[in-house]
Amino acid sequence: MLDSYSYGKRASAQQHPDAERVGSHLIIDKTEWVPGQHPDPHRGHPEQTEYLEHFYRCTLCGVEVLQKRDLPNSCRGEV
C-alpha cells in the first residue's frame, strides 16, 4: 500500500509532460533566481544582487543537481 507522501510525489510527476527519463529518474529543467552574486566571477558584476541558476530536479524523489551526470544511480521515488 502506498503512503500519501509517495502518492503526492507520483501525482506531481504526472503534471510535467516535458519531464525526461534519465535512468530511474524523471527530471525537469528548472531555472530560479538566487540571491547574491554569481559564484563564477566572470559571469557577474559588482552590483549584482541575484542571478539565474539552472538545474535539474527529479519529480519522483526531489533530488536537485546541476548536471544530469550528477544524478544518483537509484531514485528513492521510483515506482
C-alpha beads as a LAMMPS data file, in Angstrom:
LAMMPS data file: protein, C-alpha beads

79 atoms
78 bonds

1 atom types
1 bond types

-500.0 500.0 xlo xhi
-500.0 500.0 ylo yhi
-500.0 500.0 zlo zhi

Masses

1 110.0

Atoms # bond

1 1 1 0.000 0.000 0.000
2 1 1 1.304 3.451 -0.905
3 1 1 1.532 6.162 1.709
4 1 1 0.207 9.663 0.992
5 1 1 3.753 11.052 0.584
6 1 1 4.683 8.710 -2.261
7 1 1 1.264 9.230 -3.870
8 1 1 1.832 13.000 -3.825
9 1 1 5.245 12.571 -5.444
10 1 1 3.828 10.320 -8.171
11 1 1 0.836 12.585 -8.783
12 1 1 3.051 15.658 -9.106
13 1 1 5.298 13.831 -11.579
14 1 1 2.369 13.368 -13.932
15 1 1 1.882 17.151 -14.093
16 1 1 5.122 17.598 -16.062
17 1 1 4.561 16.477 -19.663
18 1 1 8.052 17.689 -20.612
19 1 1 9.783 15.527 -17.968
20 1 1 12.650 13.424 -19.280
21 1 1 13.518 9.911 -18.123
22 1 1 17.195 9.669 -17.079
23 1 1 17.915 6.239 -15.622
24 1 1 15.326 5.677 -12.903
25 1 1 14.733 9.445 -12.505
26 1 1 12.054 11.570 -14.173
27 1 1 13.658 15.016 -14.419
28 1 1 12.605 18.523 -15.395
29 1 1 14.708 21.569 -16.201
30 1 1 14.413 24.292 -13.578
31 1 1 15.620 27.881 -13.548
32 1 1 15.340 30.068 -10.451
33 1 1 16.573 33.459 -9.293
34 1 1 19.107 33.014 -6.491
35 1 1 20.076 35.905 -4.174
36 1 1 23.676 37.083 -4.161
37 1 1 26.464 37.316 -6.696
38 1 1 27.107 34.587 -9.232
39 1 1 29.674 32.050 -7.959
40 1 1 31.647 32.405 -11.224
41 1 1 33.143 35.940 -11.055
42 1 1 33.355 36.271 -14.852
43 1 1 29.562 35.768 -15.129
44 1 1 28.526 38.518 -12.717
45 1 1 29.056 42.191 -11.974
46 1 1 29.862 44.136 -8.779
47 1 1 26.321 45.469 -8.164
48 1 1 24.655 42.113 -8.753
49 1 1 22.051 41.144 -6.124
50 1 1 20.756 37.920 -7.720
51 1 1 21.439 35.565 -10.638
52 1 1 19.695 32.814 -12.600
53 1 1 20.587 29.254 -11.600
54 1 1 19.813 26.374 -13.966
55 1 1 19.454 22.871 -12.524
56 1 1 17.620 19.568 -12.930
57 1 1 15.038 18.231 -10.469
58 1 1 13.657 14.698 -10.243
59 1 1 9.879 14.852 -9.938
60 1 1 9.809 11.461 -8.218
61 1 1 12.391 11.775 -5.428
62 1 1 13.041 15.533 -5.386
63 1 1 16.825 15.378 -5.830
64 1 1 18.290 18.504 -7.477
65 1 1 21.567 18.526 -9.425
66 1 1 23.387 20.955 -11.700
67 1 1 24.213 18.320 -14.328
68 1 1 22.409 15.143 -15.389
69 1 1 25.529 13.058 -14.790
70 1 1 25.373 14.031 -11.084
71 1 1 22.081 12.161 -10.538
72 1 1 22.329 9.224 -8.092
73 1 1 22.085 5.765 -9.662
74 1 1 18.819 4.945 -7.911
75 1 1 15.693 7.019 -7.375
76 1 1 14.016 6.859 -3.939
77 1 1 10.680 7.773 -5.514
78 1 1 10.825 5.147 -8.256
79 1 1 7.507 3.441 -8.986

Bonds

1 1 1 2
2 1 2 3
3 1 3 4
4 1 4 5
5 1 5 6
6 1 6 7
7 1 7 8
8 1 8 9
9 1 9 10
10 1 10 11
11 1 11 12
12 1 12 13
13 1 13 14
14 1 14 15
15 1 15 16
16 1 16 17
17 1 17 18
18 1 18 19
19 1 19 20
20 1 20 21
21 1 21 22
22 1 22 23
23 1 23 24
24 1 24 25
25 1 25 26
26 1 26 27
27 1 27 28
28 1 28 29
29 1 29 30
30 1 30 31
31 1 31 32
32 1 32 33
33 1 33 34
34 1 34 35
35 1 35 36
36 1 36 37
37 1 37 38
38 1 38 39
39 1 39 40
40 1 40 41
41 1 41 42
42 1 42 43
43 1 43 44
44 1 44 45
45 1 45 46
46 1 46 47
47 1 47 48
48 1 48 49
49 1 49 50
50 1 50 51
51 1 51 52
52 1 52 53
53 1 53 54
54 1 54 55
55 1 55 56
56 1 56 57
57 1 57 58
58 1 58 59
59 1 59 60
60 1 60 61
61 1 61 62
62 1 62 63
63 1 63 64
64 1 64 65
65 1 65 66
66 1 66 67
67 1 67 68
68 1 68 69
69 1 69 70
70 1 70 71
71 1 71 72
72 1 72 73
73 1 73 74
74 1 74 75
75 1 75 76
76 1 76 77
77 1 77 78
78 1 78 79
